[in-house]
Amino acid sequence: MKFSKTDHMTLLPHMQDIGDEIMNEILQERAKFKPENFTAEDVRAALNAKICTLENFKALLSPAASDFIEEIAHLSMQKTRANFGANINLFTPLYIANHCDNLCVYCGFNSQNKIKRAKLDEDEILSELAEISKSGLEEILILTGESEENSSVAYIARACTLAKRYFKVVGVEVYPLNSSDYALLHESGVDYVTVFQETYNPAKYERLHLAGNKRIFPYRLNAQERALMGGMRGVGFAALLGLDDFRLDAFSTGLHASLVQKKYPHAEIAFSCPRLRPIINNSRINPRDVHERELLQVICAYRIFMPTASITISTRERALFRDNAIKIAANKISAGVNVGIGAHSKEKKGDEQFEIEDARCVDEIYNMIKAQGLEPLMSEYIYV
């Protein structure tokens, strides 16, 4: 197996350079964060703070905070209801291709994995969109593997144009782009961009990403800022919890989001909270030291630190945990999820990136939300 000799911290010629200011601050603060140094008194101070500072956020993520999980959850719930009322937004992802040029050791789409690869054509995309729209959903997230050769920007843009015929809100989770390409997607109807940094530890990042454009750490880290420069309304942040020390990665994710929000006050900020899941060809991969209690701690810490940010809870998690998460901290949930390529309208053409835990249909999720006294919301945007 040949691995890339490319310096993972140096941009390639085609990659837009917007500077390292935010990245450098994240890495400096990450290096200073020692979770084990925080005490119960620090956690109490964080719970009583009128505004959650960076030090308060660290305390909420620390091991000491695990003894205060009920108090943290209660405060998180208060902030969620204060900022979002009883509304819970619904959406579903649509994978339109799974070709990938990267060699990421933990990913089902890894270019060397022997999986069934596929790419939907325009008619197949329309069939998927039409089938999903029957559920009543008004928001969709378009995803591809990270292969510009097989899923060009023009191809993604066309898929988003088609999606806008059926859905009020369209997001993308695709390979990082330059701001000019994000501008093209925005003109094609895209409202927001989500990018998983995976881990904010550059040394671990290098060992996990052996080849492909994804190997370049700073280009991925600055993707959200380039998306906003391209006109996007919102951007989403995430680390794949379990790849490295989850407390440090959760802290880095929150800091990253807050720094971008300060620089772009108009931007809508969102968090995803994925944990490692078993993948095709490797059923043994599981999140390292990130159990449900720790995941809840992370989600609540995000809510307290950034009360107005949207928080999504993934189908990677089991149904009961998702049901509880939307009562406490999450305000957005996926429904009717199928991560195979082309699997909504016909038999799937291509394999999944990872396994899901919660396969409930839209009606089941809708009814679950109502049963908890909350309000399922298909879309809150009005276009004039």
C-alpha positions as CSV (number, residue, x, y, z in Angstrom):
1,M,0.0,0.0,0.0
2,K,1.5,3.4,-1.0
3,F,0.9,6.3,1.3
4,S,1.1,9.9,0.4
5,K,4.3,11.9,1.1
6,T,2.3,15.1,0.9
7,D,2.8,17.4,3.9
8,H,-0.6,17.3,5.6
9,M,-0.3,21.0,6.8
10,T,0.6,22.5,3.4
11,L,-2.1,23.6,0.9
12,L,-1.9,22.1,-2.6
13,P,-1.8,24.5,-5.6
14,H,-5.5,24.4,-6.3
15,M,-6.5,25.1,-2.7
16,Q,-7.6,28.6,-1.8
17,D,-5.5,30.1,1.0
18,I,-7.6,32.4,3.4
19,G,-5.0,32.4,6.1
20,D,-4.4,30.5,9.3
21,E,-5.7,32.8,12.0
22,I,-8.6,30.7,13.2
23,M,-6.7,27.4,12.9
24,N,-3.8,28.7,14.9
25,E,-6.0,29.9,17.7
26,I,-7.8,26.6,17.8
27,L,-4.6,24.6,18.0
28,Q,-3.1,27.0,20.6
29,E,-6.2,26.7,22.9
30,R,-6.4,23.0,22.4
31,A,-2.8,22.5,23.5
32,K,-3.6,24.5,26.7
33,F,-6.8,22.5,27.6
34,K,-6.1,19.9,30.2
35,P,-9.5,18.3,31.1
36,E,-8.2,16.5,34.1
37,N,-7.2,19.8,35.8
38,F,-10.8,21.0,36.2
39,T,-12.6,20.5,39.5
40,A,-16.2,20.2,40.8
41,E,-16.0,23.8,41.8
42,D,-15.1,24.8,38.2
43,V,-18.2,22.9,37.0
44,R,-20.5,24.6,39.5
45,A,-19.1,28.0,38.4
46,A,-19.9,27.1,34.8
47,L,-23.4,26.1,35.7
48,N,-24.0,29.4,37.5
49,A,-22.4,31.6,34.9
50,K,-24.7,34.1,33.1
51,I,-22.6,33.8,30.0
52,C,-20.6,30.6,29.3
53,T,-17.0,31.5,28.8
54,L,-14.3,29.4,27.1
55,E,-13.1,28.3,30.5
56,N,-16.7,27.4,31.5
57,F,-17.0,25.4,28.3
58,K,-13.8,23.5,29.2
59,A,-15.2,22.7,32.6
60,L,-18.4,21.3,31.2
61,L,-16.4,18.9,29.0
62,S,-14.1,17.8,31.8
63,P,-14.3,14.5,33.6
64,A,-15.3,16.4,36.7
65,A,-18.5,17.4,35.0
66,S,-19.7,13.7,34.7
67,D,-20.9,13.9,38.3
68,F,-23.1,16.9,37.3
69,I,-24.8,15.4,34.2
70,E,-28.3,15.9,35.6
71,E,-27.7,19.6,36.4
72,I,-26.0,20.1,33.0
73,A,-28.8,18.5,31.2
74,H,-31.4,20.6,33.1
75,L,-29.6,23.8,32.2
76,S,-29.2,22.7,28.6
77,M,-32.9,22.0,28.4
78,Q,-33.7,25.4,29.6
79,K,-31.5,27.0,27.0
80,T,-32.9,24.8,24.2
81,R,-36.5,25.7,25.0
82,A,-35.7,29.4,25.5
83,N,-34.1,29.6,22.0
84,F,-36.1,27.1,20.0
85,G,-39.4,26.7,21.9
86,A,-40.9,23.3,21.4
87,N,-39.8,23.1,17.7
88,I,-37.8,20.2,16.4
89,N,-36.6,20.4,12.8
90,L,-36.7,17.3,10.6
91,F,-34.6,16.5,7.5
92,T,-33.1,13.5,5.7
93,P,-29.8,12.9,4.0
94,L,-29.6,11.8,0.3
95,Y,-26.4,10.1,-0.8
96,I,-26.1,10.6,-4.6
97,A,-22.6,9.0,-5.0
98,N,-20.0,7.0,-3.0
99,H,-16.9,7.3,-5.1
100,C,-14.0,8.6,-3.1
101,D,-10.3,9.4,-3.8
102,N,-9.3,9.5,-0.1
103,L,-7.6,6.9,2.0
104,C,-9.1,7.4,5.5
105,V,-8.5,4.4,7.7
106,Y,-11.9,4.6,9.5
107,C,-14.3,5.3,6.6
108,G,-16.5,3.0,4.7
109,F,-15.9,5.0,1.5
110,N,-12.1,4.6,1.7
111,S,-10.8,4.4,-1.8
112,Q,-9.3,0.9,-1.2
113,N,-12.4,-0.6,0.3
114,K,-14.0,-3.3,-1.9
115,I,-17.5,-1.8,-1.9
116,K,-20.1,-1.4,-4.6
117,R,-19.6,2.1,-6.0
118,A,-22.3,4.1,-7.7
119,K,-23.3,7.5,-8.8
120,L,-26.9,8.5,-9.5
121,D,-27.7,10.1,-12.9
122,E,-30.2,13.0,-13.2
123,D,-33.3,10.8,-13.6
124,E,-32.3,8.7,-10.6
125,I,-31.7,11.8,-8.5
126,L,-35.2,13.0,-9.5
127,S,-36.7,9.7,-8.5
128,E,-35.0,9.8,-5.1
129,L,-36.1,13.4,-4.5
130,A,-39.7,12.7,-5.6
131,E,-39.9,9.6,-3.3
132,I,-38.5,11.5,-0.3
133,S,-40.8,14.5,-0.8
134,K,-43.8,12.2,-0.4
135,S,-43.0,12.0,3.3
136,G,-43.7,15.7,3.8
137,L,-40.1,16.6,4.5
138,E,-39.1,20.1,3.3
139,E,-35.3,19.9,4.1
140,I,-32.7,17.6,2.5
141,L,-29.0,17.2,2.9
142,I,-27.1,16.1,-0.3
143,L,-24.0,14.0,0.2
144,T,-21.3,12.4,-1.9
145,G,-18.1,10.7,-1.5
146,E,-15.0,12.9,-1.8
147,S,-14.1,12.5,-5.5
148,E,-14.1,15.5,-7.7
149,E,-13.5,13.3,-10.7
150,N,-16.7,11.3,-10.1
151,S,-18.8,13.9,-8.3
152,S,-17.8,17.2,-9.9
153,V,-18.9,20.6,-8.5
154,A,-21.1,20.9,-11.6
155,Y,-22.7,17.5,-10.9
156,I,-23.4,18.5,-7.2
157,A,-24.7,21.9,-8.3
158,R,-27.2,20.2,-10.7
159,A,-28.4,17.8,-8.0
160,C,-29.0,20.8,-5.7
161,T,-30.9,22.6,-8.4
162,L,-33.1,19.6,-8.8
163,A,-33.5,19.3,-5.0
164,K,-34.8,22.9,-4.8
165,R,-37.8,21.9,-6.9
166,Y,-38.9,19.6,-4.1
167,F,-37.5,21.1,-0.9
168,K,-37.4,24.5,0.7
169,V,-34.0,24.0,2.4
170,V,-31.1,22.2,0.8
171,G,-27.8,21.5,2.5
172,V,-24.6,19.8,1.3
173,E,-22.0,17.6,2.9
174,V,-19.4,17.1,0.2
175,Y,-15.6,17.6,-0.2
176,P,-14.3,21.0,0.8
177,L,-14.3,23.6,-1.9
178,N,-12.9,27.0,-2.8
179,S,-15.2,30.0,-2.1
180,S,-16.0,30.4,-5.9
181,D,-17.3,26.8,-6.0
182,Y,-19.4,27.4,-2.9
183,A,-20.8,30.4,-4.6
184,L,-21.9,28.2,-7.5
185,L,-23.6,25.8,-5.1
186,H,-25.3,28.7,-3.4
187,E,-26.6,30.0,-6.7
188,S,-27.9,26.5,-7.3
189,G,-30.0,26.6,-4.2
190,V,-27.8,25.5,-1.4
191,D,-28.5,27.1,2.0
192,Y,-25.9,25.6,4.3
193,V,-22.7,23.5,4.3
194,T,-21.6,20.9,6.8
195,V,-18.0,19.7,7.1
196,F,-16.7,17.2,9.6
197,Q,-13.1,18.0,10.6
198,E,-13.0,14.4,12.0
199,T,-10.2,15.3,14.5
200,Y,-8.5,18.6,15.4
201,N,-5.3,16.8,16.4
202,P,-3.0,17.4,13.4
203,A,-0.7,14.5,14.2
204,K,-3.6,12.0,14.6
205,Y,-5.2,13.5,11.5
206,E,-2.1,12.8,9.5
207,R,-2.0,9.1,10.6
208,L,-5.7,8.6,9.8
209,H,-5.7,10.3,6.4
210,L,-3.1,8.6,4.3
211,A,-3.8,10.0,0.8
212,G,-6.2,12.3,-1.2
213,N,-7.1,15.9,-0.8
214,K,-8.6,15.2,2.6
215,R,-5.1,14.7,3.9
216,I,-4.6,18.5,3.9
217,F,-5.7,19.5,7.4
218,P,-5.9,23.3,7.1
219,Y,-7.9,23.2,3.9
220,R,-10.6,21.1,5.6
221,L,-10.5,23.3,8.7
222,N,-11.2,26.5,6.8
223,A,-14.0,25.1,4.7
224,Q,-16.8,26.7,6.7
225,E,-15.3,30.1,6.3
226,R,-14.8,29.7,2.6
227,A,-18.5,28.6,2.4
228,L,-19.6,31.8,4.1
229,M,-17.4,33.8,1.8
230,G,-19.3,32.0,-1.1
231,G,-22.6,33.3,0.2
232,M,-23.9,30.4,2.3
233,R,-26.4,31.2,5.0
234,G,-25.3,28.6,7.4
235,V,-22.4,26.3,8.2
236,G,-22.1,23.1,10.3
237,F,-19.3,21.8,12.4
238,A,-18.4,18.4,13.8
239,A,-15.6,16.1,15.0
240,L,-16.0,12.4,14.6
241,L,-16.0,11.6,18.3
242,G,-13.8,8.6,19.2
243,L,-11.0,9.1,16.7
244,D,-8.9,11.0,19.3
245,D,-9.5,12.4,22.8
246,F,-13.2,13.3,22.5
247,R,-13.0,16.0,25.1
248,L,-10.3,17.8,23.2
249,D,-12.1,17.3,19.8
250,A,-15.4,18.5,21.2
251,F,-13.7,21.6,22.7
252,S,-12.0,22.3,19.4
253,T,-15.2,22.0,17.5
254,G,-17.0,24.4,19.8
255,L,-14.2,26.9,19.7
256,H,-14.0,26.7,15.9
257,A,-17.7,27.4,15.6
258,S,-17.6,30.3,18.1
259,L,-14.6,31.9,16.3
260,V,-16.3,31.7,12.9
261,Q,-19.5,33.1,14.4
262,K,-17.6,36.1,15.8
263,K,-16.0,36.8,12.4
264,Y,-19.3,36.3,10.5
265,P,-22.1,37.4,12.9
266,H,-24.8,36.8,10.3
267,A,-24.0,33.1,9.9
268,E,-26.3,30.4,11.2
269,I,-24.1,28.0,13.2
270,A,-24.9,24.3,13.6
271,F,-23.3,21.3,15.3
272,S,-23.5,17.6,14.4
273,C,-22.4,15.1,17.1
274,P,-21.4,11.9,15.3
275,R,-19.6,9.0,17.0
276,L,-17.6,6.3,15.2
277,R,-19.8,3.6,13.8
278,P,-19.0,0.1,12.4
279,I,-18.3,0.3,8.7
280,I,-18.5,-2.1,5.8
281,N,-15.5,-4.5,5.9
282,N,-14.8,-3.6,9.5
283,S,-17.5,-4.3,12.1
284,R,-15.1,-3.8,15.0
285,I,-14.8,0.0,14.8
286,N,-16.5,1.6,17.7
287,P,-16.1,4.9,19.5
288,R,-13.2,5.0,21.8
289,D,-14.3,6.0,25.3
290,V,-17.4,7.8,24.0
291,H,-20.4,6.2,25.5
292,E,-23.9,7.7,25.6
293,R,-23.3,9.5,28.9
294,E,-20.2,11.2,27.4
295,L,-22.0,12.0,24.2
296,L,-24.8,13.6,26.1
297,Q,-22.2,15.6,28.1
298,V,-20.8,16.9,24.8
299,I,-24.2,17.8,23.3
300,C,-25.2,19.7,26.4
301,A,-21.9,21.5,26.6
302,Y,-22.4,22.7,23.0
303,R,-25.9,24.0,23.9
304,I,-24.7,25.9,27.0
305,F,-21.7,27.3,25.3
306,M,-23.6,28.4,22.1
307,P,-27.3,28.5,23.0
308,T,-28.6,29.6,19.6
309,A,-26.7,27.1,17.6
310,S,-28.6,24.3,15.9
311,I,-27.7,20.8,17.2
312,T,-28.4,17.6,15.1
313,I,-28.6,14.2,16.6
314,S,-27.7,11.5,14.1
315,T,-29.2,8.1,13.2
316,R,-25.8,6.7,14.2
317,E,-27.4,6.7,17.7
318,R,-30.2,4.3,18.9
319,A,-33.8,5.5,18.9
320,L,-34.2,6.0,22.7
321,F,-31.1,8.1,23.0
322,R,-32.3,10.3,20.1
323,D,-35.7,10.6,21.7
324,N,-34.2,11.9,24.9
325,A,-31.6,14.1,23.2
326,I,-34.3,16.2,21.5
327,K,-36.0,16.8,25.0
328,I,-32.7,18.1,26.4
329,A,-30.4,19.7,23.9
330,A,-30.8,18.7,20.2
331,N,-33.3,20.7,18.1
332,K,-32.8,18.8,14.8
333,I,-33.3,15.2,13.9
334,S,-33.0,13.1,10.8
335,A,-35.8,10.8,9.7
336,G,-36.5,8.2,7.1
337,V,-32.8,7.7,6.7
338,N,-31.2,5.3,4.2
339,V,-27.5,5.8,3.5
340,G,-27.3,3.5,0.5
341,I,-27.0,5.0,-2.9
342,G,-30.3,5.2,-4.7
343,A,-32.1,3.2,-2.0
344,H,-35.2,5.5,-1.4
345,S,-36.9,4.8,-4.7
346,K,-35.4,1.5,-5.8
347,E,-33.0,-1.2,-4.7
348,K,-29.7,0.5,-3.7
349,K,-27.0,0.9,-6.4
350,G,-24.1,1.5,-4.1
351,D,-23.0,0.6,-0.5
352,E,-23.3,2.6,2.6
353,Q,-20.6,4.7,4.4
354,F,-21.5,3.4,7.8
355,E,-24.3,1.5,9.7
356,I,-27.2,3.4,11.2
357,E,-29.0,2.5,14.4
358,D,-32.4,4.3,14.0
359,A,-34.2,3.4,10.8
360,R,-37.6,4.9,11.7
361,C,-39.6,6.5,8.9
362,V,-40.7,10.1,8.9
363,D,-44.1,9.4,10.3
364,E,-42.7,7.5,13.2
365,I,-40.2,10.3,14.1
366,Y,-43.0,12.9,13.6
367,N,-45.3,11.0,16.0
368,M,-42.6,10.5,18.5
369,I,-41.9,14.2,18.6
370,K,-45.6,15.0,19.1
371,A,-45.9,12.4,21.8
372,Q,-43.2,14.2,23.8
373,G,-45.1,17.4,23.7
374,L,-42.8,18.9,21.1
375,E,-43.6,20.3,17.7
376,P,-42.1,18.7,14.6
377,L,-41.1,21.4,12.1
378,M,-40.5,20.6,8.4
379,S,-39.2,24.1,7.6
380,E,-39.1,27.5,9.3
381,Y,-38.0,29.5,6.3
382,I,-40.3,31.6,4.1
383,Y,-38.9,32.7,0.7
384,V,-40.2,35.9,-0.8
